């Protein structure tokens, strides 16, 4: 059994390594690349100082402009990153899984209107769920990360065929097609469909039909052992460590939803491959497995990913012939802010600078007053509890939960580095904590 854990990490002074493109550039292009490289490094510096990013940024703008930067703050656990260094890319995997389903549909081996139970009969109660419902996250299938009992099962093997039986024991979040909610589970089931329709293991099908033909030399799918060269993964931790080992998760949970590893160079190639098939129009069609971000009159295909120990972001603009990749071995959605900011800089815009955060002291009394359950809705709650020298937050209630660490900033203000958002607490006039503000939303009441 393979359970992914990471080694310890020691913070040191910032070190920034830059690599030029593989081909000589004309003087004007070289000057433009140097200026962009400098602005990117200045923009990324606060993310490194905060301990929220460590990895690579790659910009490909047209055929001539190429900027690659590698960033590391580690001395005791230092690793060199290149454009061909593979990182785990989390939910960017879904773009590959959706492509596999699309190819099987094009070959007439399945229809997007097919009920999922045609291929996964063990998914009881799922007759009304179509393949397309799963592709666009409108199936109602619960996301396993927030499902009861996940924390205890996370270190154990859970391949998609077993996951389909386990998830069948839980009610749907909503009637299929009536709402939308992100579900990693659904993409695990899509990987199972790929296997059963193609008659091949998911990883083998991807390699034969997508990875090989597209020419992705440093891309693959996790198996019993991790391939060599992937940097050790990390997650935010309380000061003074800043980061530490990620929570354990057996690789089989990630099949189809987060199991791909890829290099920055390969993701540029993949982004360009998909962008070539993007169709315009008033609403702007985009492939399944991707999202869309608009900025002014620009439209970007985007997908990010975050799994234990890693985070990634891929931004593609077909109109600008631009691809930006940010890969990090720190489990923080800071990578999304990094990639979007770099894309803005590459297009000549101004990216708002990130502030460096100063961690405040958290007293035992202060932490104790914030512990409890906060209700976000009838069937969704967060638990706040003291963890490993800090204050943690977890989805769900009960004793067996997976906590992320809240960084104290003072006066009931915190920052959740993994999801990269603010968490604040509200109090009654007598000082009793009565609610939580999540990314500015709320307050969500504290359960009495």
C-alpha positions, 0 to 999 in steps of 0.5 A: 500500500502506498500512502503519500507523506512528505519529509520535513522542511526547513525555511531559509532565505529566498532563492530564485533561479531563472532559466532562459528559453531553449532558443536564442531570442532577438534583442527586443524579445530578450529584453521583453522576456527579461522585463517580464521575468523581473516583474513575475519574480517581484509578484511571486516573492510575497507568496514565497515569503508567506510560505504559500508557494514553492515551485515553477512558473512557465509562460508561453506567449506566442511562438517566441516569448518563453519565460520559465522561473523556478522558486525555492525557499528550502535549504535543508530540503532543497530540490531543483525544479526544471520545466520538465520536473513532474509535479502532482497536478490535482484536478487538472487530471479532470481535463484528461478524464473528460477528454477520455470520455469525449473520445469514447463518445466520438468512437460511438462506444458511449453516449453522454446521455447514457445513464451511469448505471449502464457502466456502473450498475453497483451505483444504486439509486443512480439510474437518473444520473447521466454521463453528462451530469457527472462531467458537468458536476450536476449529478448530485453524487456527494464529494468524498472529501466531505462525506462522513467517514472519509477521514478514517478511510483516507489512508486506505485503498479505495479504487473506483469500483470500491468507491462506487459501492461505498458512495452508494450508501450515501444519499444524493446531494440533490436530484440529478440535473437540478443543481451544481456542486463540485464532485471529485467522486464523479470523476473517479466514476468516469475513470471507472467508465473509461476502464470498463468501456475501453477494456483497459486500465485507466492509466494505459488508456490515457497513455495510448490515446492522449498522453502519447499522441500529444507528446507529453513526455513527463506526464503520467498517472499514479500507480502503486509507486510514485514515479521518480523526480516528483518533489516532496509535497508539503502543507501549511503548518503553524509557526515556526515550521511554516510548512510540514508533511501533508495528511495521508491519502492513499493514491487510489482515491485520486484515480480520475480526479487527481491522479495525474502528474505532469511537467510545466512544459507538458501542461503548456503543450496540453493547454495549447492542444485543447485550446485549438478545439475551443469553439467561440460564440456568444456564450463561449463553449468550453470542454468538459473538465475545464472552467472559464474565467473572464477579465474584461473582454478576455476569456481564459480556459482555466483549471486548478488542482489541490491534493495533499502536498501539491497545488497547480494552476493552468491558464489558457487564452486562445485569442492571445496564444497564451498559456501560463502554468504554476506548479507548487509543492505546497498545498495552497490555492495561492497557486491560483492567485499566482497563475492569474497574476502572471497571466495579467503581467504577461498580457501587459496588465498590472497585477495587485501585489500580495501582502506579506502576512505577520502571524500573531500569537494565539493564546490557549484561552483565545483558541478555546473560545473559538472551538466548536461547530459552525453551521453553513446550512442544513447539511453542511457544517465546519468544525474548529478545534485546536490542532498541533499547536494551532487552530484547525478547521475541518469539514463535518462534525465528530471525532474523526476529521481532517483539519487544515490549520488557520493562521492567526493574524490577531483580533479574531482574524485568521487566514486559511492558507490551504484554501487561501481565504480569510476566516474571521470570528464574530462575538456578542457584546459580552465577548461570546463567539457567535459566528464565523465569516468565511472569505467575507461571507456570513456570519455563519452561526456557532452551534450552541 
